[in-house]
Amino acid sequence: MKSIRYFFEGFALLILFAFFKICTPMTASQIGGWLGRHIGPSLAASRKARRHIKVAFPDIDKKEQDEIIKGMWDNLGRIIAEYPHLERISRNHTTIIDAKILKGELEKNQAAIFFGGHIGNWEINSVAVLVQLNHGVDITYRAPNNPWTSALLNKARTLNGRITGYPKSQESGRKILQAMKDKKTLGILIDQKYNQGLDVPFFGQSAMTNPIFVQLCQKYKCPLIPIRNERLNGCNFSVKTYPPITLFEDDGTPRKVDDIILEAHHIMEEWIKERPKQWIWLHRRWKDI
């Protein structure tokens, strides 16, 4: 039964992608946002989002919670509709802030890790760097359980294989290590729960976080760079990088991994506070919530 359900879910997504592809990027985004904000808030998942919003913003009232939930679904609906247009949006509707500085960092003969979260349309980051700066950024992702859905999303986010993607698995772990040895650039999203990770506060609450993005940078002595995607309006975006996080003490000893993760969390908290409607509140980010 599960395989049949997966097939029909994948087929439905294929039809949606085909429809959105014949639209302009702006029209597709508008339709996706309309569907998201009119359907999403009534789904059971919105109750989970509300619990998470209360954790991060304990002082806001129900009306403000409702606005964030509605905005989140609008953004998520737009993201789905934008998948068939990722290359066009990344090339024509995305501004890379301080692109010359970023290009200079990318052209250094060293590995690098960019970390971000499920904010704005996070799928655009690596695509924009490729099509605008002609530099490949390998990406990691958590594949959906549905193999049909996973194949469609992976084809879109990697531009049909032009970007290397690593689904979270033991085999991918070995490939990521080799990519670091080969001095490649890697993009990692750090805002999902990882049961075997380190317990580091996020919005003041216990959050299990995969430490691999810090451990790799310390092991290979490569920069750890925050990268932020922000939806400006419609399907227009900005991509901005920030100064690398300090990984070593003045005497050359590695900083504590927990402290670096906490600093990364604080950076992401500020982004989410500025644009709470653009973060996906559906993930089980915190323990027992």
LINJOLIN-V962037 format. One record per backbone hydrogen bond with DSSP energy under -0.5 kcal/mol. NH is the residue of the N-H (numbers start at 0). CO is the residue of the C=O. Records with the same first field share a line. If there is no record, write none. Layout:
NH = CO / CO
//
This chain:
4 = 0
5 = 1
6 = 2
7 = 3
8 = 4
9 = 5
10 = 6
11 = 7
12 = 8
13 = 9
14 = 10
15 = 11
16 = 12
17 = 13
18 = 14
19 = 15
20 = 16
21 = 17 / 18
22 = 18 / 19
27 = 23
28 = 24
29 = 25
30 = 26
31 = 27
32 = 28
33 = 29
34 = 30
35 = 31
36 = 32
37 = 33
38 = 34
39 = 34 / 35
41 = 38
42 = 39
45 = 42
46 = 43
47 = 43
48 = 44
49 = 45
50 = 46
51 = 47
52 = 48
53 = 49
54 = 50
55 = 51
56 = 52
59 = 56
64 = 60
65 = 61
66 = 62
67 = 63
68 = 64
69 = 65
70 = 66
71 = 67
72 = 68
73 = 69
74 = 70
75 = 71
76 = 72
77 = 73
78 = 74
79 = 75
80 = 76
81 = 77
82 = 78 / 79
84 = 81
85 = 82
88 = 84
89 = 85
90 = 86
91 = 87
92 = 88
94 = 236
95 = 93
96 = 94 / 238
98 = 95
101 = 97
102 = 98
103 = 99
104 = 100
105 = 101
106 = 102
107 = 104
109 = 107
111 = 183
112 = 222
113 = 185
114 = 224
115 = 187
118 = 116
119 = 277
121 = 119
123 = 120
124 = 121
126 = 122
127 = 123
128 = 124
129 = 125
130 = 126
131 = 127
132 = 127 / 128
133 = 129
134 = 128
137 = 184
138 = 163
139 = 186
140 = 165
142 = 140
146 = 144
149 = 145
150 = 146
151 = 147
152 = 148
153 = 149
154 = 150
155 = 151
156 = 152
157 = 153
158 = 155
159 = 154
161 = 157 / 158
162 = 157
165 = 138
166 = 164
167 = 140
168 = 166
172 = 168
173 = 169
174 = 170
175 = 171
176 = 172
177 = 173
178 = 174
179 = 175
180 = 176
181 = 177
182 = 179
183 = 178
185 = 111
186 = 137
187 = 113
189 = 115 / 187
193 = 207
196 = 193
197 = 208
199 = 197 / 206
201 = 204
204 = 201
208 = 197
212 = 209
213 = 210
214 = 210
215 = 211
216 = 212
217 = 213
218 = 214
219 = 215
220 = 216
221 = 216
222 = 110
224 = 112 / 222
226 = 114
227 = 239
229 = 237
231 = 229 / 235
232 = 235
235 = 232
236 = 92
237 = 229
238 = 94
239 = 227
241 = 225
244 = 223
248 = 252
251 = 248
254 = 246
259 = 255
260 = 256
261 = 257
262 = 258
263 = 259
264 = 260
265 = 261
266 = 262
267 = 263
268 = 264
269 = 265
270 = 266
271 = 267
272 = 268
273 = 269
274 = 270
277 = 274
278 = 275
279 = 117
280 = 278
282 = 279
284 = 282
286 = 205
288 = 285
//
